[in-house]
C-alpha cells in the first residue's frame, strides 16, 4: 500500500517518542503547514542542511502530529509543538499544484526498548543534568524513560549538535546500540 505524507523541512530533527517546538514562518512554509493539517496521519519532518551552496535534504524523516501551537509575538511565526511517532524513508517526492511536497514513504521500525545497564547510567545521569539546566527541554519530555536506552539515545540525538549526515546514519539502524557507542565516544573525549 502506497503511503503519502506532506513534508516540512527543519534544521533540527525530532525522533519517535520525542517532542520538539518547530517554527513555521509566514509565507510558503505556513501554507505547507496548513495543508499538512488536513492529513489525519500528521506530516513528515525532514532535516535539511544549507551549509553548502545548495540546500540538501535528507531521505529519512519522522512522522509527527501536532500537540500544541502558539504565535510568536516577534514575527508572526507559528511555534508548533510536535510529537514524533515513527521514522520513515522517502522513496519518491511529488509536488502538488500548490507547490507542496509530499513523500511516498516506507516506515522504519521503531527501535526496541532496551533496559539500561549499570555501565550505561551515565547517559541517563547526564540527560537529567541537561533537563535540570534547560527547563524547556524537561518540560517537553513529560514521559521520561530514563531506564530505556533507546529513548535516551534518541533524546541525545535530538539535542546534540551532531552533523545531519551522521544523525541520518545512526537513525537508519535496527536498534540503539550504534548510537549508544557513538554517544559514549563523544562523552569520554576530554573537553
C-alpha positions as CSV (number, residue, x, y, z in Angstrom):
1,X,0.0,0.0,0.0
2,X,1.4,3.4,-1.0
3,X,1.7,5.8,1.9
4,X,2.0,9.5,1.2
5,X,2.7,12.3,3.7
6,X,3.1,16.1,3.4
7,X,6.6,17.4,4.4
8,X,8.1,20.3,6.3
9,X,11.9,20.8,6.4
10,X,13.8,21.8,9.5
11,X,17.4,22.1,10.6
12,X,16.7,20.1,13.8
13,X,15.2,16.6,14.0
14,X,12.5,15.1,16.2
15,X,12.6,11.3,16.7
16,X,10.0,8.8,17.8
17,X,8.8,9.5,21.4
18,X,10.2,13.0,21.3
19,X,8.7,16.4,21.3
20,X,10.0,19.5,19.7
21,X,8.9,23.0,19.0
22,X,9.3,24.0,15.4
23,X,8.9,27.4,13.9
24,X,6.6,27.7,10.9
25,X,7.3,31.0,9.1
26,X,4.7,33.1,7.4
27,X,4.5,32.5,3.6
28,X,5.2,29.3,1.8
29,X,6.1,27.3,5.0
30,X,2.8,28.4,6.6
31,X,0.8,27.3,3.5
32,X,2.6,23.9,3.6
33,X,1.7,23.6,7.3
34,X,-2.0,24.4,6.7
35,X,-2.1,21.8,4.0
36,X,-0.4,19.3,6.3
37,X,-3.2,19.8,8.9
38,X,-5.6,18.2,6.5
39,X,-3.8,14.8,6.9
40,X,-5.1,12.6,9.7
41,X,-1.7,10.9,9.8
42,X,0.1,14.1,10.6
43,X,3.0,15.2,8.5
44,X,6.7,14.5,8.0
45,X,9.6,16.5,9.4
46,X,12.8,16.1,7.4
47,X,16.2,17.6,8.1
48,X,17.9,19.7,5.6
49,X,21.4,21.2,5.6
50,X,22.1,24.5,3.8
51,X,25.7,24.8,4.9
52,X,26.8,24.3,1.4
53,X,25.8,26.3,-1.7
54,X,22.8,24.1,-2.4
55,X,20.2,23.1,0.2
56,X,20.3,19.4,0.8
57,X,17.5,17.5,2.4
58,X,17.8,14.0,3.9
59,X,15.7,11.0,3.0
60,X,14.9,9.9,6.5
61,X,12.2,11.8,8.3
62,X,9.8,11.4,11.2
63,X,6.0,11.3,11.1
64,X,4.7,13.8,13.6
65,X,1.4,15.1,14.9
66,X,0.7,18.5,16.4
67,X,0.3,18.7,20.2
68,X,0.1,22.5,20.7
69,X,0.8,25.7,18.9
70,X,1.2,29.4,19.6
71,X,2.0,32.6,17.6
72,X,5.4,34.3,18.0
73,X,4.9,37.9,19.1
74,X,8.2,38.8,17.3
75,X,7.5,37.8,13.7
76,X,4.0,36.2,13.5
77,X,5.5,32.7,13.0
78,X,3.7,29.8,14.5
79,X,5.6,27.9,17.2
80,X,4.2,24.3,16.9
81,X,5.0,21.6,19.4
82,X,5.1,18.2,17.5
83,X,5.3,14.7,18.8
84,X,7.4,12.1,16.9
85,X,5.8,8.8,16.1
86,X,7.9,6.8,13.6
87,X,10.8,7.3,11.3
88,X,10.3,6.8,7.6
89,X,12.4,6.5,4.4
90,X,11.4,8.6,1.4
91,X,11.0,6.7,-1.8
92,X,9.7,9.4,-4.1
93,X,8.8,13.1,-3.8
94,X,5.8,14.7,-5.5
95,X,4.8,18.3,-5.8
96,X,1.2,19.2,-5.9
97,X,-0.4,22.0,-7.9
98,X,0.2,24.5,-5.0
99,X,3.9,23.6,-4.8
100,X,3.7,21.5,-1.6
101,X,6.0,18.5,-1.4
102,X,4.6,15.1,-0.5
103,X,6.6,11.9,0.1
104,X,5.8,8.4,-0.8
105,X,7.4,6.6,2.1
106,X,8.1,3.4,3.9
107,X,8.1,3.2,7.7
108,X,11.3,2.3,9.5
109,X,10.7,0.1,12.6
110,X,10.9,1.9,15.9
111,X,13.9,0.9,18.0
112,X,13.0,-1.8,20.5
113,X,13.2,-0.8,24.2
114,X,16.4,-1.8,25.8
115,X,16.7,-1.8,29.6
116,X,19.6,0.3,30.7
117,X,22.6,-1.4,32.4
118,X,24.7,0.0,35.2
119,X,27.6,1.0,32.9
120,X,25.1,2.9,30.7
121,X,23.7,5.0,33.5
122,X,26.0,7.9,32.5
123,X,23.6,8.7,29.6
124,X,20.7,8.9,31.9
125,X,22.5,11.0,34.6
126,X,23.9,13.5,32.0
127,X,20.4,13.8,30.4
128,X,18.9,14.5,33.8
129,X,21.6,17.2,34.3
130,X,20.7,18.7,30.9
131,X,17.0,18.7,31.7
132,X,17.8,20.5,35.0
133,X,19.9,23.1,33.2
134,X,17.4,23.6,30.4
135,X,13.8,23.5,31.9
136,X,12.3,23.9,28.5
137,X,13.7,20.5,27.5
138,X,12.5,19.0,30.7
139,X,9.0,20.4,30.1
140,X,8.9,19.0,26.5
141,X,9.8,15.5,27.8
142,X,6.9,14.8,30.1
143,X,7.0,11.0,29.9
144,X,10.6,10.3,30.6
145,X,12.1,6.8,30.2
146,X,15.5,7.0,31.9
147,X,15.6,3.2,32.2
148,X,15.1,2.8,28.4
149,X,18.4,3.1,26.4
150,X,16.6,3.6,23.1
151,X,14.7,6.5,24.5
152,X,17.8,8.0,26.0
153,X,19.8,7.7,22.7
154,X,17.0,9.3,20.7
155,X,16.8,12.3,23.1
156,X,20.5,12.8,22.9
157,X,20.4,12.7,19.1
158,X,17.7,15.4,19.1
159,X,19.6,17.8,21.3
160,X,23.3,17.3,20.4
161,X,24.8,19.2,17.5
162,X,25.7,16.1,15.6
163,X,26.1,16.6,11.8
164,X,22.9,15.8,10.0
165,X,24.5,13.1,7.8
166,X,25.8,11.3,11.0
167,X,22.3,11.5,12.6
168,X,20.8,10.0,9.5
169,X,23.2,7.1,9.5
170,X,22.6,6.4,13.2
171,X,18.8,6.7,12.8
172,X,18.9,4.2,9.9
173,X,19.9,1.3,12.2
174,X,17.7,-1.5,13.6
175,X,18.4,-0.6,17.3
176,X,20.1,2.0,19.5
177,X,23.5,0.2,20.0
178,X,25.4,2.1,17.3
179,X,24.1,5.4,18.7
180,X,25.0,4.4,22.2
181,X,28.6,3.6,21.1
182,X,28.7,6.9,19.3
183,X,27.4,8.9,22.3
184,X,29.8,7.2,24.7
185,X,32.8,8.0,22.4
186,X,31.7,11.7,22.5
187,X,31.2,11.8,26.2
188,X,34.5,10.1,27.0
189,X,36.5,12.6,25.0
190,X,38.3,15.2,27.1
191,X,36.9,18.7,26.5
